[in-house]
Amino acid sequence: WTVQKLKIYLEKEKMSLKIIDPTLRPSQNYGGSVEVYSVEKEGQLYILKWAKKGNKNDKFSRYGENAIRREARLLERAAGVHGITHLVETYGSVGDYVAIRKEHFPGASLGMLKQIGRKIEDKGLMKKLCRTVEDLHSLGIVDLEIAPRNVVIHPFQEDLRLIEIASGKVRENMSENNFNKYRNQDWKDLENLETDCFF
């Protein structure tokens, strides 16, 4: 990328944010398969996720749009679960975009802490994460992509959040065998997380 191309790209991103919600102020772009921004509204930080709508006849071009819509449905279903970042607003279709705004949880991902060789001593936090996963499973949500990059711990290590459940699947859309397979994989992922990130 040349500096000029990067400037044009960033200006387009800012314009997209203004179309979705002109009251948001961009703070940081986290990137990913959909656009993920830390944004500020009325002095409060949030996470804004958005994607450009794809061509109705081209499944691949609609990947980001479908991911945003799926995450909105999962977060609505999990509204009462402690330990996740909750849905604040579903923008639905705004011009050429589809977007959601989620809670922002301050801290560092366990993945970042792992990279610098830090592990968490408080096993109570691991128990909280296990309760969150149990609650999501009880709502029929599995395949939670439990990984160090998707778990954020508060700076004072008093709480944590599973910040990403967008890849989740719901019980109604699969056989009981597949549901159990995904549920068991979530528990294996939790065990690996505990081994890698906790004393």
QUIMO-V998234 format. One record per helix or strand of 3 or more residues. SS is the DSSP state (hx for helix, st for strand). FROM is the first residue (numbers start at 1). TO is the last residue. Records with the same first field share a line. If there is no record, write none. Layout:
SS = FROM-TO + FROM-TO
This chain:
hx = 3-20 + 60-77 + 110-115 + 123-138 + 148-150 + 171-173 + 176-197
st = 25-29 + 35-41 + 44-52 + 87-94 + 97-103 + 151-153 + 160-162
